[in-house]
Amino acid sequence: LPAAGIVAMLFGAIVGLPILRLKGHYFAIATLGVAETMREVVYNLEFTGKGTGLVMPIVRNPLIFFYSMLGILGAVTLVNWWLSASRFGYGLVAIREDEDAAAVMGINTPLYKTIAFAMSGFFTGLAGGVYAYWITFIDPEAVFKVIITVQLLIMAVFGGTGTVLGPLLGALVLSAVSELLATQLVTLAELFNGFIIILVVLFMPKGISDLIRQRAVSLRYFTKNLREYRI
């Protein structure tokens, strides 16, 4: 599992160096392209089991997975909290607000973004390793789905990007609802993801965290966002 985190971190750093120089939809297209390319690469590698995948050892104690994921969740939350009050975190905020202005102020924007990319890759690799042992079988088709990337983005935006607890809250709410819908009708769960994207972009671009902070669950709040952030 530590190796999974380290490999993902190194891969994130290597891929991040060229890709993070792109912006906007070019960045989105490039990241999706890398995911699709890696799926084809994994399909043809012996040690990944090619297209047939890999069968993992069966661990019969489910509590191991629960506490492992809980530990990773706690570690990610603590790191995000530390970043929110650190010089490095302030640099990332500056890049988010205006990358050109941040560069003029002396922030090494490619380096900062690459480090953030690598850090996220480390924790994603750890979670992926635990997930692989949990389901006991992994194959390229299962782990390189575009919908996984989309769901992660939806969770972050729904909870509130730029906050510590926002993405956590979004993940808890949406994963619970999605699992509930998936047990009834898989297509309904996928439609739900698309529906949430439309609602959040139009009415809650700052996520649930802003809604809670403003304490303004009203029609006026949603119409104000619709006028201010309209596409």
GROMACS elastic network, one bead per residue, 0.5 to 0.9 nm:
[ bonds ]
;  ai    aj funct       b0    kb
    1     5     6  0.65506   500
    1     6     6  0.87914   500
    1   125     6  0.79078   500
    1   126     6  0.58277   500
    1   127     6  0.85871   500
    1   128     6  0.86764   500
    1   129     6  0.55063   500
    1   130     6  0.71553   500
    2     5     6  0.51715   500
    2     6     6  0.62392   500
    2     7     6  0.86303   500
    2   122     6  0.88233   500
    2   125     6  0.83709   500
    2   126     6  0.66328   500
    2   129     6  0.86145   500
    3     6     6  0.50170   500
    3     7     6  0.59449   500
    3     8     6  0.83744   500
    3   125     6  0.84251   500
    3   126     6  0.83037   500
    4     7     6  0.53346   500
    4     8     6  0.61254   500
    4     9     6  0.85122   500
    4   122     6  0.77519   500
    4   124     6  0.88161   500
    4   125     6  0.50486   500
    4   126     6  0.58291   500
    4   127     6  0.88252   500
    4   128     6  0.77383   500
    4   129     6  0.61297   500
    5     8     6  0.52263   500
    5     9     6  0.60598   500
    5    10     6  0.86909   500
    5   121     6  0.70261   500
    5   123     6  0.60979   500
    5   124     6  0.69774   500
    5   127     6  0.81902   500
    5   128     6  0.85055   500
    5   129     6  0.79708   500
    6    10     6  0.61772   500
    6    11     6  0.85179   500
    6   121     6  0.83206   500
    6   122     6  0.58584   500
    6   123     6  0.89988   500
    6   125     6  0.74588   500
    6   126     6  0.84780   500
    7    10     6  0.51837   500
    7    11     6  0.60664   500
    7    12     6  0.84698   500
    7   121     6  0.85232   500
    7   122     6  0.76336   500
    7   125     6  0.75048   500
    8    11     6  0.50371   500
    8    12     6  0.59778   500
    8    13     6  0.85935   500
    8   118     6  0.75356   500
    8   120     6  0.87842   500
    8   121     6  0.50620   500
    8   122     6  0.54785   500
    8   123     6  0.83397   500
    8   124     6  0.73928   500
    8   125     6  0.52373   500
    8   126     6  0.84766   500
    9    12     6  0.50549   500
    9    13     6  0.62724   500
    9    14     6  0.87165   500
    9   117     6  0.78550   500
    9   119     6  0.62185   500
    9   120     6  0.73932   500
    9   123     6  0.81099   500
    9   124     6  0.86058   500
    9   125     6  0.74885   500
   10    13     6  0.50976   500
   10    14     6  0.61766   500
   10    15     6  0.85500   500
   10   118     6  0.65341   500
   10   121     6  0.79919   500
   10   122     6  0.81406   500
   11    14     6  0.51305   500
   11    15     6  0.59803   500
   11    16     6  0.80663   500
   11   118     6  0.75172   500
   11   121     6  0.77172   500
   12    15     6  0.52961   500
   12    16     6  0.55552   500
   12    17     6  0.85000   500
   12   114     6  0.75954   500
   12   115     6  0.86659   500
   12   117     6  0.57305   500
   12   119     6  0.81018   500
   12   120     6  0.80576   500
   12   121     6  0.56107   500
   12   122     6  0.82053   500
   13    17     6  0.62532   500
   13   114     6  0.56082   500
   13   115     6  0.68187   500
   13   116     6  0.87623   500
   13   117     6  0.64682   500
   13   119     6  0.86650   500
   13   121     6  0.83890   500
   14    17     6  0.57075   500
   14    18     6  0.78582   500
   14   114     6  0.83817   500
   14   118     6  0.85410   500
   15    18     6  0.62573   500
   15    19     6  0.62848   500
   15    20     6  0.82654   500
   15    34     6  0.84247   500
   15   114     6  0.86546   500
   15   117     6  0.89919   500
   16    19     6  0.51023   500
   16    20     6  0.52440   500
   16    21     6  0.82156   500
   16   110     6  0.86286   500
   16   113     6  0.77457   500
   16   114     6  0.52971   500
   16   115     6  0.85730   500
   16   117     6  0.64195   500
   16   118     6  0.76934   500
   17    20     6  0.59484   500
   17    21     6  0.72014   500
   17   110     6  0.70056   500
   17   111     6  0.79217   500
   17   113     6  0.85413   500
   17   114     6  0.60354   500
   18    21     6  0.57992   500
   18    22     6  0.77676   500
   18   110     6  0.89216   500
   19    22     6  0.56583   500
   19    23     6  0.87212   500
   19    26     6  0.89794   500
   19    27     6  0.65389   500
   19    30     6  0.67048   500
   19    31     6  0.74097   500
   20    23     6  0.73173   500
   20    27     6  0.69801   500
   20   110     6  0.67365   500
   20   113     6  0.67759   500
   20   114     6  0.69994   500
   20   117     6  0.86809   500
   21    27     6  0.80815   500
   21   109     6  0.89649   500
   21   110     6  0.66747   500
   22    25     6  0.85385   500
   22    26     6  0.59646   500
   22    27     6  0.50154   500
   22    28     6  0.88122   500
   22    30     6  0.82767   500
   23    26     6  0.57084   500
   23    27     6  0.50695   500
   23    28     6  0.80732   500
   24    27     6  0.54996   500
   24    28     6  0.66489   500
   24    29     6  0.89402   500
   25    29     6  0.60674   500
   25    30     6  0.84542   500
   26    29     6  0.52046   500
   26    30     6  0.61178   500
   26    31     6  0.87047   500
   27    30     6  0.50893   500
   27    31     6  0.62099   500
   27    32     6  0.86448   500
   28    31     6  0.53561   500
   28    32     6  0.63038   500
   28    33     6  0.85456   500
   29    32     6  0.52446   500
   29    33     6  0.60370   500
   29    34     6  0.87083   500
   30    34     6  0.62194   500
   30    35     6  0.87347   500
   31    34     6  0.51145   500
   31    35     6  0.63714   500
   31    36     6  0.87689   500
   32    35     6  0.51267   500
   32    36     6  0.62929   500
   32    37     6  0.85991   500
   32   146     6  0.75520   500
   32   149     6  0.85986   500
   33    36     6  0.51799   500
   33    37     6  0.60697   500
   33    38     6  0.85676   500
   34    37     6  0.50183   500
   34    38     6  0.60530   500
   34    39     6  0.85597   500
   35    38     6  0.52077   500
   35    39     6  0.62729   500
   35    40     6  0.88961   500
   35   144     6  0.65708   500
   35   145     6  0.85877   500
   35   146     6  0.81089   500
   36    39     6  0.51542   500
   36    40     6  0.66020   500
   36    41     6  0.88422   500
   36   144     6  0.72176   500
   36   145     6  0.86665   500
   36   146     6  0.84694   500
   37    40     6  0.52787   500
   37    41     6  0.63033   500
   37    42     6  0.87349   500
   38    42     6  0.60143   500
   38    43     6  0.84074   500
   38   140     6  0.89605   500
   38   144     6  0.81991   500
   39    42     6  0.51884   500
   39    43     6  0.61854   500
   39    44     6  0.89853   500
   39   140     6  0.57854   500
   39   141     6  0.75754   500
   39   143     6  0.85383   500
   39   144     6  0.60795   500
   40    44     6  0.67727   500
   40   140     6  0.81183   500
   41    44     6  0.54488   500
   41    45     6  0.65695   500
   41    50     6  0.86001   500
   42    45     6  0.52554   500
   42    46     6  0.83944   500
   42    47     6  0.88353   500
   42    48     6  0.62450   500
   42    49     6  0.80567   500
   42    50     6  0.59753   500
   42    51     6  0.76520   500
   42   139     6  0.88628   500
   42   140     6  0.65713   500
   43    46     6  0.85609   500
   43    48     6  0.77070   500
   43    49     6  0.76470   500
   43    52     6  0.81808   500
   43    53     6  0.83406   500
   43   139     6  0.85350   500
   43   140     6  0.64730   500
   43   141     6  0.89818   500
   44    48     6  0.81669   500
   44    49     6  0.81384   500
   44    51     6  0.71390   500
   45    48     6  0.55895   500
   45    49     6  0.66716   500
   45    50     6  0.52355   500
   45    51     6  0.87344   500
   46    49     6  0.52988   500
   46    50     6  0.57437   500
   47    50     6  0.75173   500
   47    54     6  0.87531   500
   48    51     6  0.83913   500
   48    52     6  0.87397   500
   48    53     6  0.63458   500
   48    54     6  0.65674   500
   48   139     6  0.82244   500
   48   140     6  0.87485   500
   49    52     6  0.56913   500
   49    54     6  0.54199   500
   49    55     6  0.89069   500
   49   139     6  0.78029   500
   50    53     6  0.58607   500
   50    54     6  0.84663   500
   50   139     6  0.79528   500
   50   140     6  0.78686   500
   51   139     6  0.65944   500
   51   140     6  0.65262   500
   51   141     6  0.81005   500
   52   138     6  0.86889   500
   52   139     6  0.62904   500
   52   140     6  0.82308   500
   53   137     6  0.71605   500
   53   138     6  0.54582   500
   53   140     6  0.66709   500
   53   141     6  0.89169   500
   54   136     6  0.83503   500
   54   137     6  0.57407   500
   54   138     6  0.54901   500
   54   139     6  0.64215   500
   55    58     6  0.88735   500
   55   133     6  0.89599   500
   55   136     6  0.58625   500
   55   138     6  0.67656   500
   55   139     6  0.89411   500
   56   132     6  0.72200   500
   56   133     6  0.59223   500
   56   134     6  0.87234   500
   56   135     6  0.82464   500
   56   137     6  0.57143   500
   56   138     6  0.79021   500
   57   133     6  0.69570   500
   57   136     6  0.64884   500
   57   137     6  0.89120   500
   58   133     6  0.71450   500
   58   134     6  0.80813   500
   58   135     6  0.88525   500
   58   136     6  0.61858   500
   59    62     6  0.73961   500
   59    64     6  0.83998   500
   59   133     6  0.73260   500
   59   134     6  0.76864   500
   59   136     6  0.84316   500
   60    64     6  0.89304   500
   61    64     6  0.59340   500
   61    65     6  0.78596   500
   62    65     6  0.55226   500
   62    66     6  0.66300   500
   62   134     6  0.80174   500
   63    67     6  0.61084   500
   63    68     6  0.82997   500
   64    67     6  0.54590   500
   64    68     6  0.59593   500
   64    69     6  0.85724   500
   65    68     6  0.50128   500
   65    69     6  0.60456   500
   65    70     6  0.83441   500
   65   130     6  0.65546   500
   65   131     6  0.79943   500
   65   133     6  0.83108   500
   65   134     6  0.67036   500
   66    69     6  0.54177   500
   66    70     6  0.60588   500
   66    71     6  0.85583   500
   67    71     6  0.59041   500
   67    72     6  0.85320   500
   68    71     6  0.51085   500
   68    72     6  0.63071   500
   68    73     6  0.86057   500
   68   127     6  0.84378   500
   68   130     6  0.71735   500
   69    72     6  0.50777   500
   69    73     6  0.60601   500
   69    74     6  0.85405   500
   69   126     6  0.88024   500
   69   127     6  0.66616   500
   69   130     6  0.71924   500
   69   131     6  0.86253   500
   70    73     6  0.50071   500
   70    74     6  0.61147   500
   70    75     6  0.85775   500
   71    74     6  0.50799   500
   71    75     6  0.61317   500
   71    76     6  0.86161   500
   72    75     6  0.50364   500
   72    76     6  0.61063   500
   72    77     6  0.85506   500
   72   123     6  0.71128   500
   72   126     6  0.74878   500
   72   127     6  0.70097   500
   73    76     6  0.52129   500
   73    77     6  0.61870   500
   73    78     6  0.86574   500
   73   123     6  0.88553   500
   73   127     6  0.88475   500
   73   168     6  0.87450   500
   74    77     6  0.51657   500
   74    78     6  0.61829   500
   74    79     6  0.86281   500
   75    78     6  0.51694   500
   75    79     6  0.61459   500
   75    80     6  0.85783   500
   75   123     6  0.86289   500
   76    79     6  0.51407   500
   76    80     6  0.61163   500
   76    81     6  0.85424   500
   76   120     6  0.87820   500
   76   123     6  0.70956   500
   77    80     6  0.51027   500
   77    81     6  0.61061   500
   77    82     6  0.86033   500
   77   164     6  0.68358   500
   77   165     6  0.75945   500
   77   168     6  0.81349   500
   78    82     6  0.61257   500
   78    83     6  0.85349   500
   78   164     6  0.88199   500
   79    82     6  0.50341   500
   79    83     6  0.60673   500
   79    84     6  0.85974   500
   80    84     6  0.61417   500
   80    85     6  0.89884   500
   80    89     6  0.86705   500
   80   163     6  0.85055   500
   80   164     6  0.58499   500
   80   165     6  0.88609   500
   81    84     6  0.51848   500
   81    85     6  0.69589   500
   81    86     6  0.89380   500
   81   163     6  0.87896   500
   81   164     6  0.59217   500
   81   165     6  0.87603   500
   82    85     6  0.56255   500
   82    86     6  0.62155   500
   82    89     6  0.80874   500
   83    86     6  0.50224   500
   83    87     6  0.77670   500
   83    88     6  0.66230   500
   83    90     6  0.78566   500
   84    87     6  0.85563   500
   84    88     6  0.84938   500
   84    89     6  0.52343   500
   84    90     6  0.69955   500
   84    93     6  0.87581   500
   84   162     6  0.87495   500
   84   163     6  0.79873   500
   84   164     6  0.74063   500
   85    88     6  0.84563   500
   85    89     6  0.64496   500
   85    90     6  0.71889   500
   86    89     6  0.50587   500
   86    90     6  0.63027   500
   86    91     6  0.86233   500
   87    90     6  0.50816   500
   87    91     6  0.62166   500
   87    92     6  0.87548   500
   88    91     6  0.50249   500
   88    92     6  0.64147   500
   88    93     6  0.88119   500
   88   112     6  0.75136   500
   89    92     6  0.50452   500
   89    93     6  0.63036   500
   89    94     6  0.86484   500
   90    94     6  0.61831   500
   90    95     6  0.86356   500
   91    94     6  0.50505   500
   91    95     6  0.62541   500
   91    96     6  0.86518   500
   91   102     6  0.74740   500
   91   107     6  0.67162   500
   91   108     6  0.88351   500
   91   109     6  0.82221   500
   91   112     6  0.74706   500
   92    95     6  0.50070   500
   92    96     6  0.61620   500
   92    97     6  0.86834   500
   92   102     6  0.89356   500
   92   109     6  0.81593   500
   92   112     6  0.68075   500
   92   113     6  0.73288   500
   92   116     6  0.83680   500
   93    96     6  0.50015   500
   93    97     6  0.62245   500
   93    98     6  0.86393   500
   93   162     6  0.79170   500
   94    97     6  0.51955   500
   94    98     6  0.60805   500
   94    99     6  0.67599   500
   94   101     6  0.78516   500
   94   102     6  0.55987   500
   94   107     6  0.87120   500
   95    98     6  0.53028   500
   95   100     6  0.76614   500
   95   101     6  0.78292   500
   95   102     6  0.55549   500
   95   103     6  0.79261   500
   95   107     6  0.83249   500
   95   109     6  0.67714   500
   95   112     6  0.87038   500
   95   113     6  0.84682   500
   96    99     6  0.63000   500
   96   102     6  0.88811   500
   97   101     6  0.86157   500
   97   102     6  0.84369   500
   98   101     6  0.53882   500
   98   102     6  0.62133   500
   98   103     6  0.87706   500
   99   102     6  0.50125   500
   99   103     6  0.62153   500
   99   104     6  0.86985   500
   99   109     6  0.71393   500
  100   103     6  0.51560   500
  100   104     6  0.63436   500
  100   105     6  0.87771   500
  100   109     6  0.87779   500
  101   104     6  0.50595   500
  101   105     6  0.63243   500
  101   106     6  0.89476   500
  102   105     6  0.50826   500
  102   106     6  0.66781   500
  102   107     6  0.55913   500
  102   108     6  0.81873   500
  102   109     6  0.72882   500
  103   106     6  0.52516   500
  103   108     6  0.62749   500
  103   109     6  0.61458   500
  104   107     6  0.72670   500
  106   109     6  0.86848   500
  107   110     6  0.88824   500
  107   111     6  0.87226   500
  107   112     6  0.78634   500
  108   111     6  0.55131   500
  108   112     6  0.61782   500
  108   113     6  0.87029   500
  109   112     6  0.51211   500
  109   113     6  0.60656   500
  109   114     6  0.84406   500
  110   113     6  0.53131   500
  110   114     6  0.60414   500
  110   115     6  0.86407   500
  111   114     6  0.51006   500
  111   115     6  0.61544   500
  111   116     6  0.86294   500
  112   115     6  0.52864   500
  112   116     6  0.63193   500
  112   117     6  0.86410   500
  113   116     6  0.50994   500
  113   117     6  0.60732   500
  113   118     6  0.86094   500
  114   118     6  0.61021   500
  114   119     6  0.85686   500
  115   118     6  0.50569   500
  115   119     6  0.61066   500
  115   120     6  0.86224   500
  116   119     6  0.51101   500
  116   120     6  0.62234   500
  116   121     6  0.85288   500
  117   120     6  0.53316   500
  117   121     6  0.62002   500
  117   122     6  0.88182   500
  118   122     6  0.62636   500
  119   122     6  0.51596   500
  119   123     6  0.67472   500
  119   124     6  0.86890   500
  120   123     6  0.55052   500
  120   124     6  0.61069   500
  120   125     6  0.85432   500
  121   125     6  0.59291   500
  121   126     6  0.86114   500
  122   125     6  0.51852   500
  122   126     6  0.64266   500
  122   127     6  0.88307   500
  123   126     6  0.50721   500
  123   127     6  0.62357   500
  123   128     6  0.84985   500
  124   127     6  0.51345   500
  124   128     6  0.59919   500
  124   129     6  0.85681   500
  125   129     6  0.61436   500
  125   130     6  0.87626   500
  126   129     6  0.51770   500
  126   130     6  0.64794   500
  126   131     6  0.86566   500
  127   130     6  0.52465   500
  127   131     6  0.61016   500
  127   132     6  0.86192   500
  128   132     6  0.60591   500
  128   133     6  0.87717   500
  128   143     6  0.89466   500
  129   132     6  0.51466   500
  129   133     6  0.65765   500
  129   134     6  0.86890   500
  130   133     6  0.53563   500
  130   134     6  0.61878   500
  130   135     6  0.89309   500
  131   135     6  0.63208   500
  131   136     6  0.83674   500
  132   135     6  0.55515   500
  132   136     6  0.59016   500
  132   137     6  0.65211   500
  132   138     6  0.62262   500
  133   137     6  0.74983   500
  133   138     6  0.88538   500
  134   137     6  0.83681   500
  135   138     6  0.75066   500
  138   141     6  0.84918   500
  138   142     6  0.66532   500
  138   143     6  0.71469   500
  139   142     6  0.55464   500
  139   143     6  0.66336   500
  139   144     6  0.87157   500
  140   143     6  0.55209   500
  140   144     6  0.58561   500
  140   145     6  0.84373   500
  141   144     6  0.57430   500
  141   145     6  0.64593   500
  142   145     6  0.62112   500
  143   148     6  0.79980   500
  144   147     6  0.86727   500
  144   148     6  0.76290   500
  144   149     6  0.86985   500
  145   148     6  0.56558   500
  145   149     6  0.74476   500
  146   149     6  0.53955   500
  146   150     6  0.64134   500
  146   151     6  0.87623   500
  147   151     6  0.59922   500
  147   152     6  0.86168   500
  147   190     6  0.86380   500
  148   151     6  0.51607   500
  148   152     6  0.63756   500
  148   153     6  0.88228   500
  149   152     6  0.52858   500
  149   153     6  0.64644   500
  149   154     6  0.87617   500
  150   153     6  0.52079   500
  150   154     6  0.61876   500
  150   155     6  0.87074   500
  150   193     6  0.85320   500
  151   155     6  0.61488   500
  151   156     6  0.86968   500
  151   171     6  0.89445   500
  151   174     6  0.87870   500
  151   175     6  0.89300   500
  151   193     6  0.71762   500
  152   155     6  0.51977   500
  152   156     6  0.63821   500
  152   157     6  0.87496   500
  152   167     6  0.89365   500
  152   171     6  0.78596   500
  153   156     6  0.52399   500
  153   157     6  0.61689   500
  153   158     6  0.83790   500
  154   157     6  0.52231   500
  154   158     6  0.57532   500
  154   159     6  0.83686   500
  154   170     6  0.80205   500
  154   171     6  0.85884   500
  154   174     6  0.85411   500
  154   193     6  0.75267   500
  154   196     6  0.75733   500
  154   197     6  0.64155   500
  154   200     6  0.86367   500
  155   158     6  0.51459   500
  155   159     6  0.60431   500
  155   160     6  0.83618   500
  155   166     6  0.87138   500
  155   167     6  0.58949   500
  155   168     6  0.79457   500
  155   169     6  0.81338   500
  155   172     6  0.84357   500
  155   173     6  0.84171   500
  155   174     6  0.66054   500
  155   175     6  0.83024   500
  156   159     6  0.53699   500
  156   160     6  0.59309   500
  156   161     6  0.56273   500
  156   162     6  0.89211   500
  156   166     6  0.68941   500
  156   168     6  0.76686   500
  156   169     6  0.86198   500
  156   170     6  0.61425   500
  156   171     6  0.72302   500
  156   207     6  0.81712   500
  157   160     6  0.50591   500
  157   161     6  0.54373   500
  157   166     6  0.82263   500
  157   167     6  0.71123   500
  157   170     6  0.76310   500
  157   197     6  0.85004   500
  157   200     6  0.74072   500
  157   201     6  0.84125   500
  157   204     6  0.87762   500
  157   205     6  0.71152   500
  157   206     6  0.70411   500
  157   207     6  0.57974   500
  157   208     6  0.86801   500
  158   161     6  0.79860   500
  158   166     6  0.78269   500
  158   167     6  0.73179   500
  158   169     6  0.84856   500
  158   170     6  0.53800   500
  158   171     6  0.83843   500
  158   174     6  0.84083   500
  158   196     6  0.78167   500
  158   197     6  0.80075   500
  158   200     6  0.61713   500
  158   201     6  0.88232   500
  158   204     6  0.76320   500
  158   205     6  0.77934   500
  158   206     6  0.76698   500
  158   208     6  0.61780   500
  158   209     6  0.85899   500
  159   163     6  0.86041   500
  159   165     6  0.77594   500
  159   168     6  0.69477   500
  159   169     6  0.54713   500
  159   171     6  0.73377   500
  159   173     6  0.86316   500
  159   206     6  0.78923   500
  159   209     6  0.58686   500
  159   210     6  0.85299   500
  160   163     6  0.62515   500
  160   164     6  0.87544   500
  160   165     6  0.81184   500
  160   167     6  0.59586   500
  160   169     6  0.84997   500
  160   170     6  0.74890   500
  160   204     6  0.88186   500
  160   205     6  0.78194   500
  160   206     6  0.51613   500
  160   208     6  0.58891   500
  160   209     6  0.53945   500
  160   210     6  0.68194   500
  161   164     6  0.82886   500
  161   166     6  0.64403   500
  161   167     6  0.65634   500
  161   206     6  0.67755   500
  161   207     6  0.71346   500
  161   209     6  0.87112   500
  162   166     6  0.78213   500
  162   167     6  0.86901   500
  162   206     6  0.88165   500
  163   166     6  0.53696   500
  163   167     6  0.73548   500
  163   209     6  0.77757   500
  164   167     6  0.70863   500
  164   168     6  0.76137   500
  165   168     6  0.51201   500
  165   169     6  0.60601   500
  165   170     6  0.85807   500
  165   209     6  0.76494   500
  166   169     6  0.51820   500
  166   170     6  0.61512   500
  166   171     6  0.86099   500
  166   207     6  0.73017   500
  166   208     6  0.69327   500
  166   209     6  0.53148   500
  166   210     6  0.85589   500
  167   171     6  0.59939   500
  167   172     6  0.85559   500
  167   207     6  0.88538   500
  167   209     6  0.87870   500
  168   171     6  0.51633   500
  168   172     6  0.62519   500
  168   173     6  0.87176   500
  169   172     6  0.52044   500
  169   173     6  0.62281   500
  169   174     6  0.85356   500
  169   208     6  0.79514   500
  169   209     6  0.80373   500
  170   173     6  0.53252   500
  170   174     6  0.59355   500
  170   175     6  0.81334   500
  170   207     6  0.82086   500
  170   208     6  0.74674   500
  170   209     6  0.88557   500
  171   174     6  0.54043   500
  171   175     6  0.56339   500
  171   176     6  0.81485   500
  172   175     6  0.55343   500
  172   176     6  0.61167   500
  172   177     6  0.86726   500
  173   176     6  0.54073   500
  173   177     6  0.62998   500
  173   178     6  0.85664   500
  174   177     6  0.51217   500
  174   178     6  0.58105   500
  174   179     6  0.83855   500
  174   193     6  0.85634   500
  175   178     6  0.50122   500
  175   179     6  0.59700   500
  175   180     6  0.84630   500
  176   179     6  0.52898   500
  176   180     6  0.62470   500
  176   181     6  0.87333   500
  177   180     6  0.50920   500
  177   181     6  0.62034   500
  177   182     6  0.85464   500
  177   189     6  0.83361   500
  177   192     6  0.89437   500
  178   181     6  0.51268   500
  178   182     6  0.59735   500
  178   183     6  0.86903   500
  178   188     6  0.88674   500
  178   189     6  0.55134   500
  178   190     6  0.82404   500
  178   192     6  0.75522   500
  178   193     6  0.80400   500
  179   182     6  0.50019   500
  179   183     6  0.63802   500
  179   184     6  0.89486   500
  179   189     6  0.77836   500
  180   183     6  0.54865   500
  180   184     6  0.69557   500
  180   189     6  0.83351   500
  181   184     6  0.52082   500
  181   185     6  0.59908   500
  181   186     6  0.69201   500
  181   187     6  0.87754   500
  181   188     6  0.64112   500
  181   189     6  0.51763   500
  181   190     6  0.89935   500
  181   192     6  0.84340   500
  182   185     6  0.51824   500
  182   187     6  0.77533   500
  182   188     6  0.71539   500
  182   189     6  0.53770   500
  182   190     6  0.84881   500
  183   186     6  0.70984   500
  183   189     6  0.88849   500
  184   188     6  0.79743   500
  184   189     6  0.86114   500
  185   188     6  0.52940   500
  185   189     6  0.66949   500
  186   189     6  0.52255   500
  186   190     6  0.66574   500
  186   191     6  0.88654   500
  187   190     6  0.52080   500
  187   191     6  0.62548   500
  187   192     6  0.85965   500
  188   191     6  0.50502   500
  188   192     6  0.61073   500
  188   193     6  0.88544   500
  189   192     6  0.50171   500
  189   193     6  0.66114   500
  190   193     6  0.52591   500
  190   194     6  0.67277   500
  190   195     6  0.87898   500
  191   194     6  0.52345   500
  191   195     6  0.61402   500
  191   196     6  0.86552   500
  192   196     6  0.61065   500
  192   197     6  0.86697   500
  193   196     6  0.52139   500
  193   197     6  0.63878   500
  193   198     6  0.89474   500
  194   197     6  0.51804   500
  194   198     6  0.65283   500
  194   199     6  0.88520   500
  195   198     6  0.53497   500
  195   199     6  0.63386   500
  195   200     6  0.86836   500
  196   199     6  0.51442   500
  196   200     6  0.59624   500
  196   201     6  0.84228   500
  197   200     6  0.53619   500
  197   201     6  0.60623   500
  197   202     6  0.85115   500
  198   201     6  0.54061   500
  198   202     6  0.61453   500
  198   203     6  0.83867   500
  199   202     6  0.53391   500
  199   203     6  0.57131   500
  199   204     6  0.69971   500
  199   205     6  0.87485   500
  200   203     6  0.54133   500
  200   205     6  0.54830   500
  200   206     6  0.81081   500
  200   207     6  0.68849   500
  201   204     6  0.60718   500
  201   206     6  0.86333   500
  201   226     6  0.86892   500
  201   229     6  0.82926   500
  201   230     6  0.84752   500
  201   231     6  0.87318   500
  202   205     6  0.66645   500
  202   222     6  0.83426   500
  202   225     6  0.72284   500
  202   226     6  0.55195   500
  202   227     6  0.89823   500
  202   229     6  0.73213   500
  202   230     6  0.66052   500
  202   231     6  0.80219   500
  203   206     6  0.89016   500
  203   221     6  0.83073   500
  203   222     6  0.50120   500
  203   223     6  0.70226   500
  203   224     6  0.82642   500
  203   225     6  0.55379   500
  203   226     6  0.53806   500
  203   229     6  0.83942   500
  203   230     6  0.88453   500
  204   207     6  0.52107   500
  204   208     6  0.72861   500
  204   210     6  0.82834   500
  204   211     6  0.78032   500
  204   221     6  0.88800   500
  204   222     6  0.68726   500
  204   225     6  0.66762   500
  204   226     6  0.82234   500
  205   208     6  0.89999   500
  205   225     6  0.74166   500
  205   226     6  0.89380   500
  205   229     6  0.74616   500
  206   209     6  0.73296   500
  206   210     6  0.57642   500
  206   211     6  0.79102   500
  207   210     6  0.57506   500
  207   211     6  0.67446   500
  208   212     6  0.61943   500
  208   213     6  0.85246   500
  209   212     6  0.51857   500
  209   213     6  0.60995   500
  209   214     6  0.85830   500
  210   214     6  0.59456   500
  210   215     6  0.82965   500
  211   214     6  0.52975   500
  211   215     6  0.59856   500
  211   216     6  0.62990   500
  211   217     6  0.66866   500
  211   221     6  0.85402   500
  212   215     6  0.50421   500
  212   216     6  0.74312   500
  212   217     6  0.81273   500
  213   216     6  0.81755   500
  214   217     6  0.81757   500
  215   218     6  0.89942   500
  216   219     6  0.88144   500
  216   220     6  0.83191   500
  216   221     6  0.62490   500
  217   220     6  0.83373   500
  217   221     6  0.66733   500
  217   222     6  0.81401   500
  218   221     6  0.53814   500
  218   222     6  0.68205   500
  218   223     6  0.89047   500
  219   222     6  0.53039   500
  219   223     6  0.61517   500
  219   224     6  0.85010   500
  220   223     6  0.52139   500
  220   224     6  0.59779   500
  220   225     6  0.86406   500
  221   224     6  0.52303   500
  221   225     6  0.64237   500
  221   226     6  0.87497   500
  222   225     6  0.52018   500
  222   226     6  0.61967   500
  222   227     6  0.87948   500
  223   227     6  0.62666   500
  223   228     6  0.85697   500
  224   227     6  0.52639   500
  224   228     6  0.60486   500
  224   229     6  0.84015   500
  225   228     6  0.50496   500
  225   229     6  0.56315   500
  225   230     6  0.74851   500
  226   229     6  0.56306   500
  226   230     6  0.52477   500
  226   231     6  0.87656   500
  227   230     6  0.54375   500
